[in-house]
Amino acid sequence: MGSEGFGPRIAFTIQNIPGIGDIPVSETVTVTWLIIAVLFVFSIIVTRNMKKEPKGLQLVVEQLVSTINNLTKQNMGERNYAWAPYVGTLLLFIGISNIIGLLGFRPPTADLNTTMCLSITTFVLTQVFGVKSKGLGGYTKGFLQPMPFLLPLNIVGELANPISLGFRLFGNISAGVIIMSLLYGALGSFTEMLFGLTVPLLQAGIPAVLHIYFDLFAGLLQSFIFTMLTMVFISGAME
């Protein structure tokens, strides 16, 4: 990982911007752009030739949309069904971000900037739609429940939500990245020590099981948890 440790590397630098100078672009940003581009192109391809009787890829996508719609209804209520597109977008983006390590990319969610941005978005939406649903007086009154003297604790608890939400996702994904990096380094050293080869022979196959856990299982699980908590926070503020 070089002198940059386990953090995201600088992918490239936009040079000589008038009045600004050089702008370094991190690996996190480039991979995020890639994920957005893939989702954008995929949505165009899937919706280009829609048929009344779905089959193949269209059927799979419709089942996914139906699942997200039902998930939103179950957790946010029928009247908050309009949140389904946001919930689906959040679930897909975080899910793909978490498992993209299987393709050799560094997950954007292993960067605290990404996870905190997502959690702050959830926090802002919670406050805005809480006020919109209950009115400013009704929403702020909730911080005085069950007793007025608990106001400071309720405020701290509300502010802690985006911090815990962002750090939970970041901690789980970055831990997997660090463990896999250490494993690959150790296997490369063992190969040279045991067989005298510079080719990292032991790296072929042995890390596969851990990749399935850290990148696939834990990645999809954390995307589901983040999305579920987002729905709980927003719907709870609106009730």
C-alpha positions as CSV (number, residue, x, y, z in Angstrom):
1,M,0.0,0.0,0.0
2,G,3.0,2.2,0.1
3,S,3.3,5.3,2.2
4,E,-0.5,5.9,1.9
5,G,-1.2,3.0,4.3
6,F,-4.6,1.5,3.9
7,G,-6.3,4.7,2.8
8,P,-7.5,5.4,-0.7
9,R,-4.7,6.3,-3.2
10,I,-4.6,9.3,-5.5
11,A,-5.8,7.9,-8.9
12,F,-4.8,10.9,-11.0
13,T,-4.3,14.6,-10.8
14,I,-6.1,17.3,-12.8
15,Q,-3.3,19.7,-13.4
16,N,-3.1,23.5,-13.9
17,I,-6.6,24.5,-13.1
18,P,-6.7,28.4,-13.4
19,G,-6.9,30.0,-9.9
20,I,-6.9,26.6,-8.2
21,G,-3.8,24.7,-9.3
22,D,-3.7,20.9,-9.2
23,I,-6.6,18.8,-8.0
24,P,-5.9,15.3,-6.9
25,V,-8.6,12.8,-7.6
26,S,-8.7,9.8,-5.2
27,E,-9.4,6.2,-5.9
28,T,-12.7,6.6,-4.0
29,V,-14.0,9.2,-6.4
30,T,-13.0,7.3,-9.5
31,V,-14.6,4.1,-8.4
32,T,-17.7,6.0,-7.3
33,W,-17.9,7.5,-10.8
34,L,-17.6,4.1,-12.2
35,I,-20.4,2.7,-10.1
36,I,-22.7,5.6,-11.0
37,A,-21.9,5.2,-14.7
38,V,-22.6,1.4,-14.6
39,L,-26.0,2.0,-12.8
40,F,-26.9,4.7,-15.3
41,V,-26.1,2.6,-18.4
42,F,-27.7,-0.5,-16.8
43,S,-31.0,1.5,-16.2
44,I,-31.0,2.7,-19.8
45,I,-30.5,-0.8,-21.2
46,V,-33.1,-2.4,-19.0
47,T,-35.8,0.2,-19.6
48,R,-35.2,0.7,-23.4
49,N,-37.5,-2.1,-24.6
50,M,-40.0,-2.8,-21.9
51,K,-42.6,-5.5,-22.6
52,K,-46.0,-6.1,-21.1
53,E,-45.0,-9.7,-20.4
54,P,-41.5,-9.5,-18.8
55,K,-38.9,-12.2,-19.3
56,G,-35.2,-12.5,-18.9
57,L,-33.4,-9.5,-17.5
58,Q,-36.6,-7.4,-17.3
59,L,-38.3,-10.0,-15.1
60,V,-35.3,-10.0,-12.7
61,V,-35.3,-6.2,-12.5
62,E,-39.1,-6.1,-11.9
63,Q,-38.7,-8.6,-9.1
64,L,-36.0,-6.5,-7.6
65,V,-38.2,-3.3,-7.8
66,S,-41.1,-5.2,-6.4
67,T,-39.0,-6.4,-3.5
68,I,-37.8,-2.9,-2.7
69,N,-41.3,-1.5,-2.9
70,N,-42.6,-4.1,-0.5
71,L,-39.6,-3.5,1.8
72,T,-40.4,0.2,1.9
73,K,-44.1,-0.3,2.6
74,Q,-43.3,-2.8,5.4
75,N,-40.8,-0.5,7.2
76,M,-42.1,3.0,6.4
77,G,-45.8,2.4,6.0
78,E,-48.2,2.7,3.0
79,R,-48.3,6.5,3.1
80,N,-44.5,6.7,2.8
81,Y,-44.4,4.5,-0.3
82,A,-42.9,7.4,-2.3
83,W,-39.6,6.8,-0.6
84,A,-39.1,3.5,-2.5
85,P,-37.0,5.0,-5.4
86,Y,-34.6,6.6,-2.8
87,V,-34.4,3.4,-0.8
88,G,-33.7,1.4,-3.9
89,T,-31.0,3.7,-5.1
90,L,-29.4,3.7,-1.7
91,L,-29.5,-0.1,-1.4
92,L,-28.1,-0.6,-4.9
93,F,-25.3,2.0,-4.6
94,I,-24.1,0.8,-1.2
95,G,-24.4,-2.8,-2.2
96,I,-22.4,-2.5,-5.3
97,S,-19.9,-0.2,-3.5
98,N,-19.4,-2.9,-0.9
99,I,-18.9,-5.9,-3.2
100,I,-16.8,-4.2,-5.9
101,G,-13.7,-5.4,-4.0
102,L,-14.4,-8.7,-5.8
103,L,-13.3,-7.1,-9.0
104,G,-10.1,-5.7,-7.5
105,F,-11.3,-2.2,-6.8
106,R,-11.2,-0.5,-3.4
107,P,-14.7,-0.1,-2.1
108,P,-15.8,3.6,-1.8
109,T,-17.5,2.7,1.5
110,A,-14.0,1.9,2.9
111,D,-13.5,5.7,2.8
112,L,-15.1,7.5,5.8
113,N,-15.9,10.5,3.5
114,T,-18.3,8.3,1.6
115,T,-20.1,6.7,4.5
116,M,-20.4,10.0,6.4
117,C,-21.8,11.7,3.4
118,L,-24.4,9.0,3.1
119,S,-25.2,9.2,6.8
120,I,-25.4,13.0,6.8
121,T,-27.8,12.8,3.9
122,T,-30.0,10.5,5.9
123,F,-29.7,12.8,8.9
124,V,-30.8,15.9,6.9
125,L,-33.7,14.1,5.3
126,T,-34.8,12.9,8.8
127,Q,-34.9,16.5,10.1
128,V,-36.4,18.1,7.0
129,F,-39.2,15.6,6.6
130,G,-39.8,15.4,10.4
131,V,-40.4,19.1,10.5
132,K,-42.5,18.9,7.3
133,S,-44.7,16.1,8.7
134,K,-45.2,17.4,12.2
135,G,-44.5,21.1,11.9
136,L,-41.6,22.8,13.6
137,G,-43.4,23.0,17.0
138,G,-44.5,19.4,16.9
139,Y,-41.1,18.1,15.9
140,T,-39.1,20.0,18.4
141,K,-41.6,19.0,21.1
142,G,-40.6,15.4,20.6
143,F,-37.2,16.3,22.1
144,L,-38.9,17.1,25.4
145,Q,-40.4,13.6,25.7
146,P,-40.8,11.8,28.0
147,M,-39.5,14.5,30.4
148,P,-38.3,18.0,29.5
149,F,-35.0,17.7,31.4
150,L,-34.0,14.9,28.9
151,L,-33.7,17.5,26.2
152,P,-29.9,17.5,26.1
153,L,-29.8,13.7,26.0
154,N,-32.3,13.6,23.2
155,I,-30.4,16.1,21.2
156,V,-27.1,14.2,21.7
157,G,-28.9,10.9,20.7
158,E,-30.2,12.5,17.5
159,L,-26.7,13.8,16.6
160,A,-25.2,10.4,17.4
161,N,-27.4,8.7,14.7
162,P,-25.4,9.8,11.6
163,I,-22.1,9.3,13.4
164,S,-22.9,5.7,14.3
165,L,-24.5,5.0,11.0
166,G,-21.5,6.3,9.0
167,F,-18.9,4.7,11.3
168,R,-20.7,1.3,11.3
169,L,-20.6,1.0,7.5
170,F,-17.0,2.4,7.3
171,G,-15.7,0.1,10.1
172,N,-17.1,-3.1,8.7
173,I,-16.0,-2.5,5.1
174,S,-12.5,-1.0,5.9
175,A,-11.8,-3.8,8.3
176,G,-12.4,-6.3,5.5
177,V,-10.1,-4.3,3.2
178,I,-7.3,-4.2,5.8
179,I,-7.6,-7.9,6.6
180,M,-7.5,-8.9,3.0
181,S,-4.5,-6.6,2.3
182,L,-2.6,-8.2,5.3
183,L,-3.5,-11.7,4.1
184,Y,-2.3,-11.0,0.5
185,G,0.9,-9.6,1.9
186,A,1.5,-12.5,4.2
187,L,0.8,-15.1,1.5
188,G,3.2,-13.4,-0.8
189,S,5.9,-13.5,1.8
190,F,5.1,-17.2,2.6
191,T,5.4,-18.1,-1.1
192,E,8.9,-16.6,-1.3
193,M,10.0,-18.2,2.0
194,L,8.6,-21.7,1.3
195,F,9.2,-22.1,-2.4
196,G,11.6,-19.4,-3.2
197,L,9.3,-17.9,-5.8
198,T,8.6,-14.3,-6.5
199,V,5.3,-15.3,-8.0
200,P,2.6,-15.1,-5.2
201,L,1.5,-18.7,-5.7
202,L,-0.4,-19.0,-2.4
203,Q,-2.5,-15.9,-3.2
204,A,-4.3,-17.9,-5.9
205,G,-7.3,-19.5,-4.3
206,I,-6.7,-19.3,-0.5
207,P,-8.2,-15.8,0.0
208,A,-11.4,-16.8,-2.0
209,V,-13.3,-17.9,1.1
210,L,-12.6,-14.7,3.0
211,H,-13.5,-12.7,-0.1
212,I,-16.9,-14.4,-0.1
213,Y,-17.4,-13.4,3.5
214,F,-15.9,-9.8,3.7
215,D,-16.9,-8.7,0.2
216,L,-20.1,-10.6,-0.6
217,F,-21.8,-11.6,2.6
218,A,-20.7,-8.7,4.9
219,G,-20.9,-6.2,2.1
220,L,-24.5,-7.0,1.2
221,L,-25.5,-7.3,4.8
222,Q,-24.1,-3.9,5.7
223,S,-25.9,-2.3,2.7
224,F,-29.2,-3.8,3.9
225,I,-28.6,-2.6,7.5
226,F,-27.7,0.9,6.4
227,T,-30.8,1.1,4.2
228,M,-33.1,-0.3,7.0
229,L,-31.8,2.2,9.5
230,T,-32.3,5.0,7.1
231,M,-36.0,4.0,6.7
232,V,-36.4,3.6,10.4
233,F,-34.9,7.0,11.2
234,I,-36.9,8.9,8.5
235,S,-40.3,7.1,9.1
236,G,-39.8,7.5,12.9
237,A,-39.3,11.3,12.5
238,M,-42.4,11.6,10.4
239,E,-44.7,9.6,12.8
